[in-house]
Amino acid sequence: AAVSAGIVGDELLLDLCYEEDSSAQVDLNCVMTGAGELVELQGTGEGRPFTIVEQRALVELCAKGCRELIRKEKDILGEVL
């Protein structure tokens, strides 16, 4: 699964819409396996630098989003979690 997260203002957001993405100060893209392993992680300080703490929080937010997507995919495909 793949999701994006970002910092808009001072708020961490998951799955930014176009307006949020275009005004995000920080943008992070994340691809994870069904086992929760990272395949790709790419973050950019578009409007400002970001801290390791913020990066970790964004990765955790992305991990939550990926877990939700994978759970929905398995439900649709009729697979057991």
Backbone as a printed PyTorch tensor [residue, N CA C, xyz], in Angstrom:
tensor([[[  0.8530,  -1.1820,   0.0000],
         [  0.0000,   0.0000,   0.0000],
         [  0.8890,   1.2330,   0.0000]],

        [[  0.3490,   2.3170,  -0.5090],
         [  1.0960,   3.5680,  -0.5620],
         [  0.1970,   4.7160,  -0.1350]],

        [[  0.7390,   5.5890,   0.6760],
         [  0.0120,   6.7720,   1.1250],
         [  0.9890,   7.9450,   1.2150]],

        [[  0.4090,   9.1030,   1.3930],
         [  1.2230,  10.2770,   1.6580],
         [  0.7010,  10.9490,   2.9210]],

        [[  1.5870,  11.6860,   3.5400],
         [  1.2220,  12.4780,   4.7090],
         [  1.9970,  13.7860,   4.6110]],

        [[  1.5820,  14.7520,   5.3620],
         [  2.2860,  16.0210,   5.3110],
         [  1.9720,  16.8800,   6.5060]],

        [[  2.6900,  17.9700,   6.5660],
         [  2.4460,  18.9750,   7.6020],
         [  1.9380,  20.2210,   6.9030]],

        [[  0.7130,  20.5900,   7.2510],
         [  0.0830,  21.7940,   6.7270],
         [ -0.1740,  22.6960,   7.9230]],

        [[  0.4330,  23.8700,   7.9220],
         [  0.4180,  24.6870,   9.1330],
         [  1.2240,  23.9310,  10.1660]],

        [[  0.6230,  23.6210,  11.2790],
         [  1.2830,  22.7990,  12.2950],
         [  0.6040,  21.4430,  12.4470]],

        [[ -0.2750,  21.0910,  11.4990],
         [ -1.0750,  19.8730,  11.6150],
         [ -0.5270,  18.7670,  10.7170]],

        [[ -0.4010,  17.5650,  11.2850],
         [ -0.0060,  16.3920,  10.5110],
         [ -1.2580,  15.7980,   9.8880]],

        [[ -1.2310,  15.6110,   8.5650],
         [ -2.3950,  15.1170,   7.8420],
         [ -2.0200,  13.9000,   7.0150]],

        [[ -2.9600,  12.9880,   6.8980],
         [ -2.7940,  11.7820,   6.0900],
         [ -3.5930,  11.9470,   4.8090]],

        [[ -3.0350,  11.4930,   3.6920],
         [ -3.7240,  11.4650,   2.4080],
         [ -4.2230,  12.8530,   2.0330]],

        [[ -3.2900,  13.7380,   1.8100],
         [ -3.6130,  15.1320,   1.5260],
         [ -4.3460,  15.2840,   0.1980]],

        [[ -5.3580,  16.1380,   0.1980],
         [ -6.0250,  16.5040,  -1.0510],
         [ -5.1240,  17.5120,  -1.7860]],

        [[ -5.5030,  17.8850,  -2.9890],
         [ -4.6590,  18.7690,  -3.8070],
         [ -4.3540,  20.0850,  -3.0960]],

        [[ -5.3710,  20.6990,  -2.5160],
         [ -5.1760,  21.9880,  -1.8560],
         [ -4.2190,  21.8650,  -0.6680]],

        [[ -4.3820,  20.7920,   0.1190],
         [ -3.4860,  20.5720,   1.2610],
         [ -2.0700,  20.2790,   0.7820]],

        [[ -1.9450,  19.4340,  -0.2340],
         [ -0.6290,  19.0580,  -0.7510],
         [  0.1090,  20.2660,  -1.3160]],

        [[ -0.6050,  21.1280,  -2.0040],
         [  0.0520,  22.2800,  -2.6270],
         [  0.4910,  23.3210,  -1.6050]],

        [[ -0.0680,  23.2690,  -0.3990],
         [  0.3430,  24.2230,   0.6270],
         [  1.1070,  23.5630,   1.7820]],

        [[  1.4240,  22.2770,   1.6350],
         [  2.1230,  21.5540,   2.7070],
         [  3.5390,  22.0760,   2.8690]],

        [[  3.9490,  22.2360,   4.1120],
         [  5.3200,  22.6300,   4.4130],
         [  6.2490,  21.4290,   4.3220]],

        [[  5.7150,  20.2470,   4.6440],
         [  6.4630,  18.9930,   4.5960],
         [  5.5890,  17.9540,   3.9180]],

        [[  6.1860,  17.1740,   3.0270],
         [  5.4630,  16.1350,   2.3030],
         [  6.2430,  14.8330,   2.4300]],

        [[  5.5510,  13.7520,   2.7820],
         [  6.2070,  12.4640,   2.9450],
         [  5.3830,  11.3940,   2.2510]],

        [[  6.0240,  10.6070,   1.4000],
         [  5.3870,   9.4920,   0.7020],
         [  5.9310,   8.1970,   1.2720]],

        [[  5.0490,   7.2110,   1.4180],
         [  5.4280,   5.9630,   2.0670],
         [  4.7610,   4.7900,   1.3690]],

        [[  5.5420,   3.7560,   1.0790],
         [  5.0360,   2.5040,   0.5280],
         [  5.4400,   1.3970,   1.4940]],

        [[  4.4700,   0.5560,   1.8880],
         [  4.7210,  -0.5070,   2.8520],
         [  4.1440,  -1.8260,   2.3670]],

        [[  4.7500,  -2.9110,   2.8110],
         [  4.2330,  -4.2470,   2.5300],
         [  3.1030,  -4.5680,   3.5000]],

        [[  2.4290,  -5.6680,   3.2340],
         [  1.3860,  -6.1290,   4.1370],
         [  1.9150,  -6.5040,   5.5060]],

        [[  3.2000,  -6.7940,   5.5930],
         [  3.8380,  -7.1200,   6.8730],
         [  4.3250,  -5.8700,   7.5990]],

        [[  4.0780,  -4.6890,   7.0320],
         [  4.4730,  -3.4510,   7.6850],
         [  5.9120,  -3.0380,   7.4360]],

        [[  6.5500,  -3.6500,   6.4390],
         [  7.9320,  -3.2860,   6.1170],
         [  7.9330,  -2.1690,   5.0840]],

        [[  8.9040,  -1.2770,   5.2080],
         [  9.0120,  -0.1610,   4.2800],
         [  9.5940,  -0.6100,   2.9480]],

        [[  8.9630,  -0.1760,   1.8650],
         [  9.4730,  -0.3780,   0.5240],
         [ 10.0880,   0.9250,   0.0330]],

        [[  9.4040,   2.0240,   0.3290],
         [  9.8870,   3.3470,  -0.0740],
         [  9.4730,   4.3680,   0.9680]],

        [[ 10.3570,   5.2950,   1.2210],
         [ 10.0860,   6.4040,   2.1300],
         [ 10.7820,   7.6210,   1.5570]],

        [[ 10.0020,   8.6530,   1.2500],
         [ 10.5660,   9.8550,   0.6460],
         [  9.8990,  11.0600,   1.2760]],

        [[ 10.6990,  11.8900,   1.9150],
         [ 10.1710,  13.0830,   2.5490],
         [ 10.8880,  14.3220,   2.0570]],

        [[ 10.1290,  15.4080,   1.9320],
         [ 10.6820,  16.6540,   1.4400],
         [ 10.1970,  17.8080,   2.2970]],

        [[ 11.1430,  18.6170,   2.7230],
         [ 10.8010,  19.8650,   3.3890],
         [ 10.5350,  20.9080,   2.3240]],

        [[  9.2820,  21.0530,   1.9230],
         [  8.9510,  21.9450,   0.8130],
         [  8.8840,  23.4030,   1.2360]],

        [[  8.4250,  23.6430,   2.4590],
         [  8.3140,  25.0140,   2.9370],
         [  9.2300,  25.3130,   4.1060]],

        [[  9.7340,  24.2450,   4.7180],
         [ 10.6450,  24.3870,   5.8530],
         [ 11.2920,  23.0410,   6.1250]],

        [[ 12.4120,  23.0510,   6.8460],
         [ 12.9890,  21.7640,   7.2610],
         [ 12.0770,  21.1020,   8.2940]],

        [[ 12.2750,  19.7980,   8.4970],
         [ 11.4870,  19.1080,   9.5120],
         [ 12.4050,  18.2700,  10.3830]],

        [[ 11.9250,  17.9860,  11.5830],
         [ 12.7400,  17.2970,  12.5750],
         [ 12.5790,  15.7830,  12.4520]],

        [[ 13.4860,  15.0660,  13.0880],
         [ 13.3850,  13.6070,  13.1590],
         [ 12.0900,  13.2080,  13.8680]],

        [[ 11.7190,  13.9360,  14.8960],
         [ 10.4790,  13.6400,  15.6300],
         [  9.2770,  13.7890,  14.6980]],

        [[  9.2550,  14.8500,  13.8920],
         [  8.1620,  15.0320,  12.9360],
         [  8.1730,  13.9270,  11.8800]],

        [[  9.3570,  13.5470,  11.4210],
         [  9.4750,  12.4860,  10.4320],
         [  8.9250,  11.1730,  10.9770]],

        [[  9.2710,  10.8580,  12.1950],
         [  8.7680,   9.6280,  12.8240],
         [  7.2520,   9.6590,  12.9580]],

        [[  6.7170,  10.8130,  13.3450],
         [  5.2620,  10.9420,  13.4920],
         [  4.5730,  10.7770,  12.1410]],

        [[  5.1560,  11.3230,  11.0830],
         [  4.5880,  11.1640,   9.7550],
         [  4.6530,   9.7170,   9.2910]],

        [[  5.7540,   9.0320,   9.5760],
         [  5.8760,   7.6200,   9.2070],
         [  4.8320,   6.7940,   9.9560]],

        [[  4.6250,   7.0680,  11.2280],
         [  3.6060,   6.3530,  12.0000],
         [  2.2140,   6.6100,  11.4280]],

        [[  1.9560,   7.8460,  11.0280],
         [  0.6690,   8.1800,  10.4260],
         [  0.4970,   7.4270,   9.1070]],

        [[  1.5480,   7.3880,   8.3040],
         [  1.5130,   6.6290,   7.0450],
         [  1.3120,   5.1410,   7.3090]],

        [[  1.9850,   4.5940,   8.3070],
         [  1.8370,   3.1750,   8.6380],
         [  0.3840,   2.8640,   8.9970]],

        [[ -0.2460,   3.7500,   9.7520],
         [ -1.6560,   3.5710,  10.1030],
         [ -2.5100,   3.5610,   8.8430]],

        [[ -2.2500,   4.4910,   7.9380],
         [ -2.9970,   4.5520,   6.6870],
         [ -2.7900,   3.3220,   5.8320]],

        [[ -1.5430,   2.8540,   5.7420],
         [ -1.2590,   1.6480,   4.9630],
         [ -1.9600,   0.4330,   5.5570]],

        [[ -1.9540,   0.3090,   6.8880],
         [ -2.6520,  -0.8130,   7.5240],
         [ -4.1380,  -0.7860,   7.1900]],

        [[ -4.7430,   0.4060,   7.2190],
         [ -6.1610,   0.5280,   6.8950],
         [ -6.4270,   0.1400,   5.4420]],

        [[ -5.5820,   0.5940,   4.5290],
         [ -5.7550,   0.2400,   3.1200],
         [ -5.6160,  -1.2540,   2.8910]],

        [[ -4.6070,  -1.8490,   3.4880],
         [ -4.3760,  -3.2850,   3.3180],
         [ -5.5380,  -4.0880,   3.9010]],

        [[ -6.0500,  -3.6580,   5.0520],
         [ -7.2000,  -4.3420,   5.6480],
         [ -8.4110,  -4.2600,   4.7130]],

        [[ -8.6470,  -3.0900,   4.1240],
         [ -9.7730,  -2.9450,   3.1940],
         [ -9.5660,  -3.7730,   1.9360]],

        [[ -8.3460,  -3.7980,   1.4270],
         [ -8.0510,  -4.6090,   0.2440],
         [ -8.3290,  -6.0800,   0.5190]],

        [[ -7.9050,  -6.5520,   1.6650],
         [ -8.1290,  -7.9650,   2.0160],
         [ -9.6110,  -8.2530,   2.2130]],

        [[-10.3390,  -7.3120,   2.8050],
         [-11.7790,  -7.4870,   2.9730],
         [-12.4700,  -7.5990,   1.6120]],

        [[-12.0800,  -6.7400,   0.6910],
         [-12.6900,  -6.7550,  -0.6380],
         [-12.3560,  -8.0480,  -1.3780]],

        [[-11.1140,  -8.4970,  -1.2300],
         [-10.6920,  -9.7040,  -1.9160],
         [-11.1090, -10.9760,  -1.1860]],

        [[-11.6710, -10.8150,   0.0230],
         [-12.1330, -11.9570,   0.7870],
         [-11.0150, -12.7510,   1.4380]],

        [[ -9.8870, -12.1000,   1.6790],
         [ -8.7570, -12.7710,   2.3150],
         [ -8.8100, -12.6110,   3.8250]],

        [[ -8.2670, -13.5580,   4.5230],
         [ -8.1890, -13.5150,   5.9720],
         [ -7.0290, -12.6260,   6.3710]],

        [[ -7.2690, -11.8000,   7.3840],
         [ -6.1870, -10.9580,   7.8900],
         [ -5.2190, -11.8340,   8.5810]]])
